[in-house]
Amino acid sequence: MFNLNGFRQKSPQQRFLSILGLAMFLVYLALGVILIAWSDMPVTIERKYRIIFGCLLIVYAAIRLTRVLKQEEPE
């Protein structure tokens, strides 16, 4: 799934962007889970819309993760 040797061969800039991509995946995933799980949010949004938006954020996080993991070395 994740090739560690390919990660070591990347340039420092590509390595930084990969780590940044993984960090953004975690941010979107956490934000989606927080929106779904937090019942007393300071912002008033109907529960069904919070669940829909949270699910969309989780799906977007999964799409970002697949894009980061599928990055290939430029030839």
N, CA, C, O and CB atoms as a CASP TS submission, in Angstrom:
PFRMAT TS
TARGET T0000
AUTHOR 0000-0000-0000
METHOD Language model
MODEL 1
PARENT N/A
ATOM      1  N   MET     1       0.825  -1.187   0.000  1.00  0.00           N
ATOM      2  CA  MET     1       0.000   0.000   0.000  1.00  0.00           C
ATOM      3  C   MET     1       0.872   1.255   0.000  1.00  0.00           C
ATOM      4  O   MET     1       0.704   2.129  -0.850  1.00  0.00           O
ATOM      5  CB  MET     1      -0.940  -0.004   1.207  1.00  0.00           C
ATOM      6  N   PHE     2       1.796   1.344   0.944  1.00  0.00           N
ATOM      7  CA  PHE     2       2.648   2.523   1.025  1.00  0.00           C
ATOM      8  C   PHE     2       4.081   2.046   0.900  1.00  0.00           C
ATOM      9  O   PHE     2       4.576   1.321   1.763  1.00  0.00           O
ATOM     10  CB  PHE     2       2.421   3.320   2.360  1.00  0.00           C
ATOM     11  N   ASN     3       4.748   2.447  -0.163  1.00  0.00           N
ATOM     12  CA  ASN     3       6.099   2.006  -0.443  1.00  0.00           C
ATOM     13  C   ASN     3       7.093   2.919   0.279  1.00  0.00           C
ATOM     14  O   ASN     3       7.277   4.077  -0.098  1.00  0.00           O
ATOM     15  CB  ASN     3       6.366   1.992  -1.965  1.00  0.00           C
ATOM     16  N   LEU     4       7.730   2.380   1.322  1.00  0.00           N
ATOM     17  CA  LEU     4       8.652   3.177   2.116  1.00  0.00           C
ATOM     18  C   LEU     4       9.921   3.489   1.338  1.00  0.00           C
ATOM     19  O   LEU     4      10.507   4.554   1.531  1.00  0.00           O
ATOM     20  CB  LEU     4       8.996   2.457   3.410  1.00  0.00           C
ATOM     21  N   ASN     5      10.358   2.592   0.468  1.00  0.00           N
ATOM     22  CA  ASN     5      11.551   2.859  -0.341  1.00  0.00           C
ATOM     23  C   ASN     5      11.310   4.011  -1.308  1.00  0.00           C
ATOM     24  O   ASN     5      12.197   4.839  -1.517  1.00  0.00           O
ATOM     25  CB  ASN     5      11.968   1.602  -1.116  1.00  0.00           C
ATOM     26  N   GLY     6      10.134   4.074  -1.893  1.00  0.00           N
ATOM     27  CA  GLY     6       9.786   5.187  -2.772  1.00  0.00           C
ATOM     28  C   GLY     6       9.735   6.492  -2.017  1.00  0.00           C
ATOM     29  O   GLY     6      10.061   7.547  -2.561  1.00  0.00           O
ATOM     30  N   PHE     7       9.327   6.426  -0.764  1.00  0.00           N
ATOM     31  CA  PHE     7       9.275   7.626   0.071  1.00  0.00           C
ATOM     32  C   PHE     7      10.686   8.144   0.344  1.00  0.00           C
ATOM     33  O   PHE     7      10.915   9.353   0.347  1.00  0.00           O
ATOM     34  CB  PHE     7       8.544   7.334   1.399  1.00  0.00           C
ATOM     35  N   ARG     8      11.624   7.238   0.571  1.00  0.00           N
ATOM     36  CA  ARG     8      13.002   7.646   0.851  1.00  0.00           C
ATOM     37  C   ARG     8      13.677   8.233  -0.385  1.00  0.00           C
ATOM     38  O   ARG     8      14.573   9.067  -0.253  1.00  0.00           O
ATOM     39  CB  ARG     8      13.810   6.460   1.367  1.00  0.00           C
ATOM     40  N   GLN     9      13.270   7.822  -1.566  1.00  0.00           N
ATOM     41  CA  GLN     9      13.905   8.281  -2.797  1.00  0.00           C
ATOM     42  C   GLN     9      13.366   9.630  -3.263  1.00  0.00           C
ATOM     43  O   GLN     9      13.923  10.226  -4.186  1.00  0.00           O
ATOM     44  CB  GLN     9      13.714   7.252  -3.887  1.00  0.00           C
ATOM     45  N   LYS    10      12.322  10.110  -2.659  1.00  0.00           N
ATOM     46  CA  LYS    10      11.748  11.385  -3.082  1.00  0.00           C
ATOM     47  C   LYS    10      12.649  12.538  -2.672  1.00  0.00           C
ATOM     48  O   LYS    10      13.431  12.445  -1.726  1.00  0.00           O
ATOM     49  CB  LYS    10      10.346  11.570  -2.488  1.00  0.00           C
ATOM     50  N   SER    11      12.515  13.614  -3.408  1.00  0.00           N
ATOM     51  CA  SER    11      13.257  14.821  -3.050  1.00  0.00           C
ATOM     52  C   SER    11      12.647  15.404  -1.769  1.00  0.00           C
ATOM     53  O   SER    11      11.511  15.075  -1.427  1.00  0.00           O
ATOM     54  CB  SER    11      13.230  15.872  -4.221  1.00  0.00           C
ATOM     55  N   PRO    12      13.374  16.252  -1.070  1.00  0.00           N
ATOM     56  CA  PRO    12      12.818  16.849   0.157  1.00  0.00           C
ATOM     57  C   PRO    12      11.499  17.589  -0.080  1.00  0.00           C
ATOM     58  O   PRO    12      10.608  17.562   0.769  1.00  0.00           O
ATOM     59  CB  PRO    12      13.827  17.808   0.763  1.00  0.00           C
ATOM     60  N   GLN    13      11.379  18.246  -1.228  1.00  0.00           N
ATOM     61  CA  GLN    13      10.132  18.951  -1.525  1.00  0.00           C
ATOM     62  C   GLN    13       8.983  17.962  -1.699  1.00  0.00           C
ATOM     63  O   GLN    13       7.895  18.191  -1.171  1.00  0.00           O
ATOM     64  CB  GLN    13      10.286  19.814  -2.790  1.00  0.00           C
ATOM     65  N   GLN    14       9.200  16.877  -2.421  1.00  0.00           N
ATOM     66  CA  GLN    14       8.143  15.887  -2.613  1.00  0.00           C
ATOM     67  C   GLN    14       7.789  15.204  -1.297  1.00  0.00           C
ATOM     68  O   GLN    14       6.620  14.914  -1.041  1.00  0.00           O
ATOM     69  CB  GLN    14       8.569  14.844  -3.650  1.00  0.00           C
ATOM     70  N   ARG    15       8.796  14.946  -0.462  1.00  0.00           N
ATOM     71  CA  ARG    15       8.551  14.342   0.840  1.00  0.00           C
ATOM     72  C   ARG    15       7.703  15.274   1.708  1.00  0.00           C
ATOM     73  O   ARG    15       6.762  14.832   2.368  1.00  0.00           O
ATOM     74  CB  ARG    15       9.882  14.015   1.541  1.00  0.00           C
ATOM     75  N   PHE    16       8.039  16.559   1.704  1.00  0.00           N
ATOM     76  CA  PHE    16       7.274  17.542   2.477  1.00  0.00           C
ATOM     77  C   PHE    16       5.825  17.592   2.001  1.00  0.00           C
ATOM     78  O   PHE    16       4.904  17.628   2.817  1.00  0.00           O
ATOM     79  CB  PHE    16       7.917  18.937   2.366  1.00  0.00           C
ATOM     80  N   LEU    17       5.620  17.595   0.685  1.00  0.00           N
ATOM     81  CA  LEU    17       4.260  17.653   0.153  1.00  0.00           C
ATOM     82  C   LEU    17       3.478  16.386   0.480  1.00  0.00           C
ATOM     83  O   LEU    17       2.268  16.449   0.697  1.00  0.00           O
ATOM     84  CB  LEU    17       4.292  17.870  -1.356  1.00  0.00           C
ATOM     85  N   SER    18       4.152  15.237   0.519  1.00  0.00           N
ATOM     86  CA  SER    18       3.484  13.999   0.906  1.00  0.00           C
ATOM     87  C   SER    18       3.055  14.054   2.363  1.00  0.00           C
ATOM     88  O   SER    18       1.936  13.671   2.702  1.00  0.00           O
ATOM     89  CB  SER    18       4.401  12.795   0.670  1.00  0.00           C
ATOM     90  N   ILE    19       3.946  14.533   3.222  1.00  0.00           N
ATOM     91  CA  ILE    19       3.609  14.646   4.639  1.00  0.00           C
ATOM     92  C   ILE    19       2.494  15.668   4.838  1.00  0.00           C
ATOM     93  O   ILE    19       1.596  15.452   5.651  1.00  0.00           O
ATOM     94  CB  ILE    19       4.850  15.041   5.464  1.00  0.00           C
ATOM     95  N   LEU    20       2.543  16.772   4.106  1.00  0.00           N
ATOM     96  CA  LEU    20       1.482  17.772   4.183  1.00  0.00           C
ATOM     97  C   LEU    20       0.151  17.190   3.705  1.00  0.00           C
ATOM     98  O   LEU    20      -0.896  17.475   4.285  1.00  0.00           O
ATOM     99  CB  LEU    20       1.851  19.009   3.352  1.00  0.00           C
ATOM    100  N   GLY    21       0.192  16.386   2.661  1.00  0.00           N
ATOM    101  CA  GLY    21      -1.027  15.730   2.174  1.00  0.00           C
ATOM    102  C   GLY    21      -1.614  14.788   3.213  1.00  0.00           C
ATOM    103  O   GLY    21      -2.831  14.739   3.385  1.00  0.00           O
ATOM    104  N   LEU    22      -0.760  14.035   3.909  1.00  0.00           N
ATOM    105  CA  LEU    22      -1.249  13.148   4.964  1.00  0.00           C
ATOM    106  C   LEU    22      -1.808  13.947   6.142  1.00  0.00           C
ATOM    107  O   LEU    22      -2.805  13.553   6.747  1.00  0.00           O
ATOM    108  CB  LEU    22      -0.123  12.220   5.444  1.00  0.00           C
ATOM    109  N   ALA    23      -1.166  15.062   6.461  1.00  0.00           N
ATOM    110  CA  ALA    23      -1.662  15.907   7.548  1.00  0.00           C
ATOM    111  C   ALA    23      -3.033  16.489   7.196  1.00  0.00           C
ATOM    112  O   ALA    23      -3.920  16.542   8.048  1.00  0.00           O
ATOM    113  CB  ALA    23      -0.660  17.043   7.849  1.00  0.00           C
ATOM    114  N   MET    24      -3.209  16.922   5.953  1.00  0.00           N
ATOM    115  CA  MET    24      -4.501  17.472   5.540  1.00  0.00           C
ATOM    116  C   MET    24      -5.576  16.387   5.529  1.00  0.00           C
ATOM    117  O   MET    24      -6.737  16.662   5.833  1.00  0.00           O
ATOM    118  CB  MET    24      -4.389  18.121   4.150  1.00  0.00           C
ATOM    119  N   PHE    25      -5.198  15.161   5.183  1.00  0.00           N
ATOM    120  CA  PHE    25      -6.135  14.039   5.281  1.00  0.00           C
ATOM    121  C   PHE    25      -6.635  13.910   6.712  1.00  0.00           C
ATOM    122  O   PHE    25      -7.835  13.767   6.947  1.00  0.00           O
ATOM    123  CB  PHE    25      -5.469  12.719   4.818  1.00  0.00           C
ATOM    124  N   LEU    26      -5.709  13.959   7.671  1.00  0.00           N
ATOM    125  CA  LEU    26      -6.099  13.834   9.078  1.00  0.00           C
ATOM    126  C   LEU    26      -6.971  15.004   9.533  1.00  0.00           C
ATOM    127  O   LEU    26      -7.892  14.820  10.329  1.00  0.00           O
ATOM    128  CB  LEU    26      -4.856  13.742   9.961  1.00  0.00           C
ATOM    129  N   VAL    27      -6.685  16.194   9.032  1.00  0.00           N
ATOM    130  CA  VAL    27      -7.494  17.367   9.401  1.00  0.00           C
ATOM    131  C   VAL    27      -8.923  17.210   8.896  1.00  0.00           C
ATOM    132  O   VAL    27      -9.874  17.433   9.646  1.00  0.00           O
ATOM    133  CB  VAL    27      -6.870  18.664   8.832  1.00  0.00           C
ATOM    134  N   TYR    28      -9.080  16.829   7.634  1.00  0.00           N
ATOM    135  CA  TYR    28     -10.430  16.669   7.077  1.00  0.00           C
ATOM    136  C   TYR    28     -11.178  15.529   7.757  1.00  0.00           C
ATOM    137  O   TYR    28     -12.375  15.637   8.021  1.00  0.00           O
ATOM    138  CB  TYR    28     -10.357  16.418   5.565  1.00  0.00           C
ATOM    139  N   LEU    29     -10.474  14.438   8.039  1.00  0.00           N
ATOM    140  CA  LEU    29     -11.099  13.308   8.714  1.00  0.00           C
ATOM    141  C   LEU    29     -11.556  13.709  10.114  1.00  0.00           C
ATOM    142  O   LEU    29     -12.681  13.404  10.509  1.00  0.00           O
ATOM    143  CB  LEU    29     -10.127  12.119   8.787  1.00  0.00           C
ATOM    144  N   ALA    30     -10.700  14.383  10.859  1.00  0.00           N
ATOM    145  CA  ALA    30     -11.056  14.808  12.213  1.00  0.00           C
ATOM    146  C   ALA    30     -12.211  15.801  12.194  1.00  0.00           C
ATOM    147  O   ALA    30     -13.113  15.722  13.029  1.00  0.00           O
ATOM    148  CB  ALA    30      -9.845  15.428  12.913  1.00  0.00           C
ATOM    149  N   LEU    31     -12.191  16.731  11.251  1.00  0.00           N
ATOM    150  CA  LEU    31     -13.269  17.712  11.160  1.00  0.00           C
ATOM    151  C   LEU    31     -14.603  17.033  10.851  1.00  0.00           C
ATOM    152  O   LEU    31     -15.633  17.405  11.414  1.00  0.00           O
ATOM    153  CB  LEU    31     -12.948  18.760  10.086  1.00  0.00           C
ATOM    154  N   GLY    32     -14.589  16.046   9.964  1.00  0.00           N
ATOM    155  CA  GLY    32     -15.812  15.313   9.651  1.00  0.00           C
ATOM    156  C   GLY    32     -16.348  14.552  10.845  1.00  0.00           C
ATOM    157  O   GLY    32     -17.552  14.555  11.099  1.00  0.00           O
ATOM    158  N   VAL    33     -15.454  13.895  11.583  1.00  0.00           N
ATOM    159  CA  VAL    33     -15.882  13.146  12.769  1.00  0.00           C
ATOM    160  C   VAL    33     -16.398  14.098  13.850  1.00  0.00           C
ATOM    161  O   VAL    33     -17.393  13.804  14.513  1.00  0.00           O
ATOM    162  CB  VAL    33     -14.716  12.292  13.321  1.00  0.00           C
ATOM    163  N   ILE    34     -15.731  15.226  14.027  1.00  0.00           N
ATOM    164  CA  ILE    34     -16.168  16.204  15.030  1.00  0.00           C
ATOM    165  C   ILE    34     -17.550  16.741  14.683  1.00  0.00           C
ATOM    166  O   ILE    34     -18.401  16.881  15.562  1.00  0.00           O
ATOM    167  CB  ILE    34     -15.157  17.366  15.135  1.00  0.00           C
ATOM    168  N   LEU    35     -17.779  17.042  13.412  1.00  0.00           N
ATOM    169  CA  LEU    35     -19.100  17.550  13.019  1.00  0.00           C
ATOM    170  C   LEU    35     -20.205  16.539  13.296  1.00  0.00           C
ATOM    171  O   LEU    35     -21.309  16.907  13.698  1.00  0.00           O
ATOM    172  CB  LEU    35     -19.103  17.921  11.541  1.00  0.00           C
ATOM    173  N   ILE    36     -19.902  15.270  13.079  1.00  0.00           N
ATOM    174  CA  ILE    36     -20.917  14.239  13.298  1.00  0.00           C
ATOM    175  C   ILE    36     -21.114  13.975  14.795  1.00  0.00           C
ATOM    176  O   ILE    36     -22.248  13.818  15.247  1.00  0.00           O
ATOM    177  CB  ILE    36     -20.521  12.936  12.575  1.00  0.00           C
ATOM    178  N   ALA    37     -20.035  13.925  15.559  1.00  0.00           N
ATOM    179  CA  ALA    37     -20.119  13.481  16.950  1.00  0.00           C
ATOM    180  C   ALA    37     -20.472  14.587  17.939  1.00  0.00           C
ATOM    181  O   ALA    37     -21.085  14.297  18.966  1.00  0.00           O
ATOM    182  CB  ALA    37     -18.821  12.868  17.351  1.00  0.00           C
ATOM    183  N   TRP    38     -20.116  15.829  17.676  1.00  0.00           N
ATOM    184  CA  TRP    38     -20.304  16.902  18.653  1.00  0.00           C
ATOM    185  C   TRP    38     -21.767  17.336  18.651  1.00  0.00           C
ATOM    186  O   TRP    38     -22.263  17.874  17.661  1.00  0.00           O
ATOM    187  CB  TRP    38     -19.372  18.110  18.342  1.00  0.00           C
ATOM    188  N   SER    39     -22.445  17.097  19.759  1.00  0.00           N
ATOM    189  CA  SER    39     -23.884  17.385  19.794  1.00  0.00           C
ATOM    190  C   SER    39     -24.195  18.839  20.160  1.00  0.00           C
ATOM    191  O   SER    39     -25.196  19.382  19.693  1.00  0.00           O
ATOM    192  CB  SER    39     -24.564  16.462  20.783  1.00  0.00           C
ATOM    193  N   ASP    40     -23.363  19.477  20.981  1.00  0.00           N
ATOM    194  CA  ASP    40     -23.624  20.862  21.412  1.00  0.00           C
ATOM    195  C   ASP    40     -22.644  21.826  20.753  1.00  0.00           C
ATOM    196  O   ASP    40     -21.838  22.464  21.432  1.00  0.00           O
ATOM    197  CB  ASP    40     -23.528  20.981  22.952  1.00  0.00           C
ATOM    198  N   MET    41     -22.716  21.927  19.443  1.00  0.00           N
ATOM    199  CA  MET    41     -21.820  22.836  18.731  1.00  0.00           C
ATOM    200  C   MET    41     -22.208  24.283  18.996  1.00  0.00           C
ATOM    201  O   MET    41     -23.391  24.592  19.142  1.00  0.00           O
ATOM    202  CB  MET    41     -21.841  22.548  17.224  1.00  0.00           C
ATOM    203  N   PRO    42     -21.215  25.178  19.059  1.00  0.00           N
ATOM    204  CA  PRO    42     -21.540  26.594  19.253  1.00  0.00           C
ATOM    205  C   PRO    42     -22.274  27.196  18.044  1.00  0.00           C
ATOM    206  O   PRO    42     -22.988  28.188  18.186  1.00  0.00           O
ATOM    207  CB  PRO    42     -20.262  27.385  19.524  1.00  0.00           C
ATOM    208  N   VAL    43     -22.103  26.608  16.879  1.00  0.00           N
ATOM    209  CA  VAL    43     -22.782  27.071  15.671  1.00  0.00           C
ATOM    210  C   VAL    43     -24.046  26.239  15.505  1.00  0.00           C
ATOM    211  O   VAL    43     -24.001  25.012  15.593  1.00  0.00           O
ATOM    212  CB  VAL    43     -21.853  26.959  14.403  1.00  0.00           C
ATOM    213  N   THR    44     -25.163  26.898  15.268  1.00  0.00           N
ATOM    214  CA  THR    44     -26.418  26.158  15.151  1.00  0.00           C
ATOM    215  C   THR    44     -26.636  25.712  13.712  1.00  0.00           C
ATOM    216  O   THR    44     -26.947  26.510  12.828  1.00  0.00           O
ATOM    217  CB  THR    44     -27.602  27.015  15.630  1.00  0.00           C
ATOM    218  N   ILE    45     -26.465  24.433  13.513  1.00  0.00           N
ATOM    219  CA  ILE    45     -26.737  23.784  12.229  1.00  0.00           C
ATOM    220  C   ILE    45     -27.600  22.578  12.549  1.00  0.00           C
ATOM    221  O   ILE    45     -27.351  21.869  13.524  1.00  0.00           O
ATOM    222  CB  ILE    45     -25.402  23.372  11.461  1.00  0.00           C
ATOM    223  N   GLU    46     -28.607  22.348  11.735  1.00  0.00           N
ATOM    224  CA  GLU    46     -29.461  21.185  11.974  1.00  0.00           C
ATOM    225  C   GLU    46     -28.636  19.916  11.936  1.00  0.00           C
ATOM    226  O   GLU    46     -27.668  19.809  11.183  1.00  0.00           O
ATOM    227  CB  GLU    46     -30.596  21.114  10.940  1.00  0.00           C
ATOM    228  N   ARG    47     -29.032  18.949  12.761  1.00  0.00           N
ATOM    229  CA  ARG    47     -28.257  17.710  12.898  1.00  0.00           C
ATOM    230  C   ARG    47     -28.103  16.987  11.568  1.00  0.00           C
ATOM    231  O   ARG    47     -27.015  16.501  11.260  1.00  0.00           O
ATOM    232  CB  ARG    47     -28.918  16.783  13.910  1.00  0.00           C
ATOM    233  N   LYS    48     -29.162  16.906  10.775  1.00  0.00           N
ATOM    234  CA  LYS    48     -29.065  16.156   9.520  1.00  0.00           C
ATOM    235  C   LYS    48     -28.065  16.813   8.567  1.00  0.00           C
ATOM    236  O   LYS    48     -27.374  16.113   7.826  1.00  0.00           O
ATOM    237  CB  LYS    48     -30.447  16.052   8.849  1.00  0.00           C
ATOM    238  N   TYR    49     -27.977  18.136   8.574  1.00  0.00           N
ATOM    239  CA  TYR    49     -27.022  18.819   7.709  1.00  0.00           C
ATOM    240  C   TYR    49     -25.591  18.648   8.219  1.00  0.00           C
ATOM    241  O   TYR    49     -24.651  18.556   7.429  1.00  0.00           O
ATOM    242  CB  TYR    49     -27.370  20.304   7.606  1.00  0.00           C
ATOM    243  N   ARG    50     -25.431  18.607   9.552  1.00  0.00           N
ATOM    244  CA  ARG    50     -24.099  18.347  10.105  1.00  0.00           C
ATOM    245  C   ARG    50     -23.624  16.954   9.731  1.00  0.00           C
ATOM    246  O   ARG    50     -22.453  16.770   9.400  1.00  0.00           O
ATOM    247  CB  ARG    50     -24.104  18.509  11.630  1.00  0.00           C
ATOM    248  N   ILE    51     -24.517  15.968   9.780  1.00  0.00           N
ATOM    249  CA  ILE    51     -24.152  14.600   9.422  1.00  0.00           C
ATOM    250  C   ILE    51     -23.796  14.520   7.944  1.00  0.00           C
ATOM    251  O   ILE    51     -22.806  13.884   7.581  1.00  0.00           O
ATOM    252  CB  ILE    51     -25.299  13.626   9.752  1.00  0.00           C
ATOM    253  N   ILE    52     -24.584  15.153   7.092  1.00  0.00           N
ATOM    254  CA  ILE    52     -24.298  15.141   5.658  1.00  0.00           C
ATOM    255  C   ILE    52     -22.955  15.804   5.374  1.00  0.00           C
ATOM    256  O   ILE    52     -22.140  15.260   4.630  1.00  0.00           O
ATOM    257  CB  ILE    52     -25.419  15.850   4.877  1.00  0.00           C
ATOM    258  N   PHE    53     -22.719  16.980   5.964  1.00  0.00           N
ATOM    259  CA  PHE    53     -21.464  17.688   5.737  1.00  0.00           C
ATOM    260  C   PHE    53     -20.283  16.905   6.304  1.00  0.00           C
ATOM    261  O   PHE    53     -19.216  16.864   5.691  1.00  0.00           O
ATOM    262  CB  PHE    53     -21.521  19.085   6.362  1.00  0.00           C
ATOM    263  N   GLY    54     -20.462  16.285   7.465  1.00  0.00           N
ATOM    264  CA  GLY    54     -19.409  15.461   8.056  1.00  0.00           C
ATOM    265  C   GLY    54     -19.070  14.268   7.176  1.00  0.00           C
ATOM    266  O   GLY    54     -17.896  13.936   7.007  1.00  0.00           O
ATOM    267  N   CYS    55     -20.078  13.625   6.617  1.00  0.00           N
ATOM    268  CA  CYS    55     -19.838  12.490   5.710  1.00  0.00           C
ATOM    269  C   CYS    55     -19.125  12.946   4.448  1.00  0.00           C
ATOM    270  O   CYS    55     -18.229  12.258   3.958  1.00  0.00           O
ATOM    271  CB  CYS    55     -21.163  11.800   5.341  1.00  0.00           C
ATOM    272  N   LEU    56     -19.511  14.096   3.920  1.00  0.00           N
ATOM    273  CA  LEU    56     -18.829  14.627   2.738  1.00  0.00           C
ATOM    274  C   LEU    56     -17.362  14.916   3.028  1.00  0.00           C
ATOM    275  O   LEU    56     -16.502  14.648   2.189  1.00  0.00           O
ATOM    276  CB  LEU    56     -19.523  15.898   2.249  1.00  0.00           C
ATOM    277  N   LEU    57     -17.068  15.459   4.203  1.00  0.00           N
ATOM    278  CA  LEU    57     -15.676  15.719   4.572  1.00  0.00           C
ATOM    279  C   LEU    57     -14.883  14.424   4.702  1.00  0.00           C
ATOM    280  O   LEU    57     -13.719  14.367   4.305  1.00  0.00           O
ATOM    281  CB  LEU    57     -15.613  16.503   5.881  1.00  0.00           C
ATOM    282  N   ILE    58     -15.499  13.388   5.253  1.00  0.00           N
ATOM    283  CA  ILE    58     -14.813  12.103   5.388  1.00  0.00           C
ATOM    284  C   ILE    58     -14.548  11.490   4.019  1.00  0.00           C
ATOM    285  O   ILE    58     -13.471  10.939   3.789  1.00  0.00           O
ATOM    286  CB  ILE    58     -15.640  11.137   6.250  1.00  0.00           C
ATOM    287  N   VAL    59     -15.509  11.577   3.112  1.00  0.00           N
ATOM    288  CA  VAL    59     -15.311  11.062   1.751  1.00  0.00           C
ATOM    289  C   VAL    59     -14.212  11.854   1.052  1.00  0.00           C
ATOM    290  O   VAL    59     -13.374  11.269   0.366  1.00  0.00           O
ATOM    291  CB  VAL    59     -16.630  11.131   0.934  1.00  0.00           C
ATOM    292  N   TYR    60     -14.203  13.171   1.214  1.00  0.00           N
ATOM    293  CA  TYR    60     -13.163  14.000   0.611  1.00  0.00           C
ATOM    294  C   TYR    60     -11.787  13.649   1.183  1.00  0.00           C
ATOM    295  O   TYR    60     -10.792  13.627   0.458  1.00  0.00           O
ATOM    296  CB  TYR    60     -13.468  15.490   0.836  1.00  0.00           C
ATOM    297  N   ALA    61     -11.744  13.376   2.483  1.00  0.00           N
ATOM    298  CA  ALA    61     -10.479  12.962   3.107  1.00  0.00           C
ATOM    299  C   ALA    61      -9.988  11.647   2.505  1.00  0.00           C
ATOM    300  O   ALA    61      -8.790  11.481   2.272  1.00  0.00           O
ATOM    301  CB  ALA    61     -10.650  12.816   4.638  1.00  0.00           C
ATOM    302  N   ALA    62     -10.895  10.722   2.256  1.00  0.00           N
ATOM    303  CA  ALA    62     -10.507   9.444   1.657  1.00  0.00           C
ATOM    304  C   ALA    62      -9.985   9.649   0.232  1.00  0.00           C
ATOM    305  O   ALA    62      -9.022   9.001  -0.178  1.00  0.00           O
ATOM    306  CB  ALA    62     -11.702   8.467   1.653  1.00  0.00           C
ATOM    307  N   ILE    63     -10.615  10.538  -0.512  1.00  0.00           N
ATOM    308  CA  ILE    63     -10.153  10.824  -1.876  1.00  0.00           C
ATOM    309  C   ILE    63      -8.760  11.441  -1.836  1.00  0.00           C
ATOM    310  O   ILE    63      -7.903  11.080  -2.643  1.00  0.00           O
ATOM    311  CB  ILE    63     -11.140  11.772  -2.607  1.00  0.00           C
ATOM    312  N   ARG    64      -8.523  12.360  -0.912  1.00  0.00           N
ATOM    313  CA  ARG    64      -7.192  12.971  -0.783  1.00  0.00           C
ATOM    314  C   ARG    64      -6.146  11.931  -0.405  1.00  0.00           C
ATOM    315  O   ARG    64      -5.021  11.969  -0.904  1.00  0.00           O
ATOM    316  CB  ARG    64      -7.216  14.095   0.266  1.00  0.00           C
ATOM    317  N   LEU    65      -6.511  11.003   0.475  1.00  0.00           N
ATOM    318  CA  LEU    65      -5.564   9.966   0.883  1.00  0.00           C
ATOM    319  C   LEU    65      -5.192   9.077  -0.291  1.00  0.00           C
ATOM    320  O   LEU    65      -4.023   8.735  -0.465  1.00  0.00           O
ATOM    321  CB  LEU    65      -6.148   9.121   2.017  1.00  0.00           C
ATOM    322  N   THR    66      -6.170   8.701  -1.095  1.00  0.00           N
ATOM    323  CA  THR    66      -5.849   7.850  -2.248  1.00  0.00           C
ATOM    324  C   THR    66      -4.964   8.590  -3.248  1.00  0.00           C
ATOM    325  O   THR    66      -4.091   7.985  -3.871  1.00  0.00           O
ATOM    326  CB  THR    66      -7.137   7.375  -2.940  1.00  0.00           C
ATOM    327  N   ARG    67      -5.183   9.889  -3.402  1.00  0.00           N
ATOM    328  CA  ARG    67      -4.342  10.668  -4.320  1.00  0.00           C
ATOM    329  C   ARG    67      -2.915  10.775  -3.805  1.00  0.00           C
ATOM    330  O   ARG    67      -1.966  10.733  -4.588  1.00  0.00           O
ATOM    331  CB  ARG    67      -4.926  12.068  -4.525  1.00  0.00           C
ATOM    332  N   VAL    68      -2.757  10.915  -2.484  1.00  0.00           N
ATOM    333  CA  VAL    68      -1.404  11.009  -1.912  1.00  0.00           C
ATOM    334  C   VAL    68      -0.700   9.668  -2.036  1.00  0.00           C
ATOM    335  O   VAL    68       0.487   9.624  -2.359  1.00  0.00           O
ATOM    336  CB  VAL    68      -1.456  11.456  -0.425  1.00  0.00           C
ATOM    337  N   LEU    69      -1.403   8.582  -1.786  1.00  0.00           N
ATOM    338  CA  LEU    69      -0.768   7.264  -1.841  1.00  0.00           C
ATOM    339  C   LEU    69      -0.469   6.807  -3.264  1.00  0.00           C
ATOM    340  O   LEU    69       0.433   5.994  -3.465  1.00  0.00           O
ATOM    341  CB  LEU    69      -1.649   6.245  -1.164  1.00  0.00           C
ATOM    342  N   LYS    70      -1.193   7.303  -4.245  1.00  0.00           N
ATOM    343  CA  LYS    70      -0.991   6.895  -5.632  1.00  0.00           C
ATOM    344  C   LYS    70       0.014   7.750  -6.381  1.00  0.00           C
ATOM    345  O   LYS    70       0.252   7.514  -7.566  1.00  0.00           O
ATOM    346  CB  LYS    70      -2.289   6.925  -6.355  1.00  0.00           C
ATOM    347  N   GLN    71       0.608   8.734  -5.729  1.00  0.00           N
ATOM    348  CA  GLN    71       1.574   9.575  -6.404  1.00  0.00           C
ATOM    349  C   GLN    71       2.756   8.729  -6.837  1.00  0.00           C
ATOM    350  O   GLN    71       3.296   7.943  -6.058  1.00  0.00           O
ATOM    351  CB  GLN    71       2.029  10.731  -5.498  1.00  0.00           C
ATOM    352  N   GLU    72       3.145   8.898  -8.075  1.00  0.00           N
ATOM    353  CA  GLU    72       4.266   8.135  -8.609  1.00  0.00           C
ATOM    354  C   GLU    72       5.458   9.048  -8.796  1.00  0.00           C
ATOM    355  O   GLU    72       5.323  10.267  -8.912  1.00  0.00           O
ATOM    356  CB  GLU    72       3.891   7.457  -9.938  1.00  0.00           C
ATOM    357  N   GLU    73       6.619   8.436  -8.823  1.00  0.00           N
ATOM    358  CA  GLU    73       7.845   9.191  -9.078  1.00  0.00           C
ATOM    359  C   GLU    73       7.847   9.708 -10.506  1.00  0.00           C
ATOM    360  O   GLU    73       7.532   8.951 -11.424  1.00  0.00           O
ATOM    361  CB  GLU    73       9.091   8.320  -8.821  1.00  0.00           C
ATOM    362  N   PRO    74       8.188  10.965 -10.725  1.00  0.00           N
ATOM    363  CA  PRO    74       8.324  11.445 -12.102  1.00  0.00           C
ATOM    364  C   PRO    74       9.547  10.797 -12.750  1.00  0.00           C
ATOM    365  O   PRO    74      10.595  10.639 -12.123  1.00  0.00           O
ATOM    366  CB  PRO    74       8.440  12.998 -12.140  1.00  0.00           C
ATOM    367  N   GLU    75       9.388  10.432 -14.007  1.00  0.00           N
ATOM    368  CA  GLU    75      10.493   9.750 -14.712  1.00  0.00           C
ATOM    369  C   GLU    75      11.383  10.717 -15.434  1.00  0.00           C
ATOM    370  O   GLU    75      12.353  10.305 -16.072  1.00  0.00           O
ATOM    371  CB  GLU    75       9.954   8.742 -15.697  1.00  0.00           C
TER
END
